[in-house]
Amino acid sequence: MSTSVIEPGTRLAGRYRLEERISDSGGSSLWKAIDEILARAVAVRTFDPKFPRIGEVVTSARAASRLTDPRLTQVFDADDSGESAYVVSEWVAGETLEGMLAKAPLEPGRAATLLYEASEAIAAAHAAGLSHLCLTPRDLVWTTGGTVKLLGVATNAVLGDMHSDDPGGDDVRGLGRMLYAALTAHWPGDESGSALPAAPAADGVPYAPRQVQAGISHAVDALVCRCLGIGRAEPLASPADLAKALRGVPRTPLPLFAGLGNAQPPTPRPAAPRRATSTTTRPDQPSARDRTHASHVPPPRTRAQHADYAPPAASSTRTTPARSRGAHSSGGGSGPFGNRALLGVAAAALTVIVGIGVWALSSGGGDPEGGGVTDPGQQSAQPKPSVVKLDAQNATPFQDSRPTNQDTAIGDDIETVIDGRPSGEWATQRYADANFGNYSKGLGVLLDMGKPVKIANVKIHSPVSGGTLQVRVGDSQSLSGLKAVGQQTPNGGEITVTANPHVTGQYVLVWFTKLPSSPAKGRLGEVTVYGAAG
């Protein structure tokens, strides 16, 4: 069946009902569809029978389906054995980085955090032997659930017939270009990669970010230059190197919802008019046409918008009628005209007194119970509760074993995971395979916070790469009483598991549910919990 005759309502594999064609480009089409068995929205890519790389796309999609990092778009199904080949992926709803930057550059701390998350995700893909090769601001999505998603790992390169002898270098340059764009709202790559204004350049080399946008630190500027080969500093070699470097620069926590814009509007520059950009709900974007115009994310409300809002004046002044000047020229301070002048002065004085009273109430000097008049601009600018480091009271080993007579040993040095030093020494024994030799479902450490606390995220240092680290939170020390809040693939450094929304509990479990493959042994350094007191 040709892609050109597939219509809305078509069912693939007896379960994927195509609803809306999102794009049609280069011999493949992207659809929004419904998985009728699981009753959920999915993205389906179909192909014209003459598309030359159907088998390669399906093979790359199957490889991508084994990735476990939640920041990478999940592939659910891929098949080319029937009449119509297809790839089924997660339906991602949110706003692309390109869409956000059409409003303003990001505040540098948030730009660093966003690209730190993206770098860790791409590093996890590289650890599994996969790469992206064509990263653009259209491939990074801030979802409606307040998480980062990267689109098109492994598959976009095949769709675009892209190859590389240095995938690590290509992807770190792609991440560097995205960080440059996030900081400046200008794109330093090929015009086909983004509708953002081109970055100013000299002799084909982009200006450093600090030359384009004020307020960028020297440290972040230097990282971008190392990614893009600007200047003489040693280039970064891989996404993992960039993630490690970004851990050392000031970063700002991301909000739970979209709206990451800068606190100040971008500095006007004589750049080409910014072309319209859009939000996205799609799993990959090999071309500019593969974009949608639907988003569940409300427009961001930045401090720059508050600055444009002029609150009503607390009081007003009224001029004395012109005829009072006539009273003065009559030469008398008494009489009807003189009395009117005195009344005008008294009225003006009363107006000033009332105005001062209103001002006092609006400044918080009114009702001590908070019932006075307040400035709506001030109400909207109230600071959000801060996220702080929470100290664990103790750490204990944790394992959940299948019924077995085998002794599944857990490593010593458990206290090193909360001693304040990243290079902890806790480790499991070595197993025959990544699944603990079928002796256990998982091994890790259980932190007792001393009392129920509200947890925002957990930062985990682990010197291993591969496997799966999961975080659970609850008020019970049993596995059934601990709720899973997220998991990631260790990358040899620090990873962050974010709880969206925040969760409350006294106990935090950090455990390997799958070990690295070679060697099959888990190791943990420092585990740090962030949040607010419960």
Secondary structure, DSSP 8 states (H G I E B T S, - for coil): --GGG--TT-EETTTEEEEEEEEEETTEEEEEEEETTTTEEEEEEEE-TT-TTHHHHHHHHHHHTT---TTB--EEEEE-SSSS-EEEEE---EEEHHHHHTT--B-HHHHHHHHHHHHHHHHHHHHTT---S---TTSEEEETTS-EEE--TTHHHHHTT---S-HHHHHHHHHHHHHHHHHHS-B-S-GGG-SS-B--EETTEE--HHHHSTT--HHHHHHHHHHHT-SSS----SHHHHHHHHTTS------SSS--B-SS-----S---------B--S--SSTTS--S---------HHHHHH-----S-------THHHHHHHTT-SSHHHHHHHHHHHHHHHHHHHHHHHHHHIIIIIS-TTTTS---HHHHHT------EEE--SEEEEEEEE-S-SS-----S-GGGGGSS-S---EE----SSTTGGGSEEEEEEEEEEEEEEEEEEEEEE-S-BSSEEEEEEESSSSGGGEEEEEEE--BSSEEEEEEEEEEEEEEEEEEEEE--SSS---EE--EEEEEEE-
